[in-house]
Amino acid sequence: MRYGECDPQGIVFNANYLLYFDVAFTELWRASVGPWQEMVSSGFDAVVAEANLKFRAPARFDDQLELRAAVSRLGTSAITTNIDVVRGGELLVEGQLRHVCVDTRSLAEHHVPSKVEIPEWIRSGLRRFAAPDAESVETRSSQVGPEGA
């Protein structure tokens, strides 16, 4: 960890984990779907609808962290990604992000995102990093979100 990411006690400041999650999710996306801008250029975007973090142990200045990301759920319009922050095999933070697929035209015209189904080309790319039951009905019913998004 870099010094500027730590609080006065030398512990990584909690809000920085969301920055780390964003990098991990973006890299997972790049590896599975391609550059983010290509998706946006084709009329789709994914916006964060929910973020959850469980802190188990602190990361400190100069720690080397590993982020492990996997798609835990591929819903009709939402993608849930679990991201673990690990140091030397020790789980420090458990995280989960839920992104909703939206139509970029509605965002541009009305400044309000309109939820849409995840296009098949995105879904098939994300399957490479998805849990085996990511698209099952049981997984969907156990996730928090409106209309099983």
Steps between C-alpha positions, in 0.01 A plus 500: 500500500611848429551745783236745368231229520546457874354686796719647778524156665656352183187299419343512154212749516170313455371700201806403296374142475226615263772645276679164507172322420445730203842411359440127555156514336631703206780249441260205528278677246790568263605133512148367447318757286763743370565870556223678691469772237409244232196400704401865550544569129254220425231660716546323833656584833516339844445717805558412864171438678638356822834456677566294813820457698580280800821593677679210667854631553683820409740546213796719583755718327727300266283184507473316171136420438333262262147563375300194397193574292229264375150551363264343754179585317392581146141616523274634229636853530746484793847361558621419851874472550671376815841653565727380779804693620770259614847546652721191509200268500315693774158636406491868599187633329204329336327717245208479267396734219171488313497674163186556296512508121349820361425657163741790436242682286260536794787625713600759240145615421330492839798496740341193655628152421248255358563140606532253209576132460865404491582442131605143417848605383566651845340207684703242307825685571427527872423128523878437484530648851162389636418251771331184364163600650520871409196477274292260707161588645621417854785748470264767372252462782771529765633834373372836616354718228177617343324261264784249514716745303 
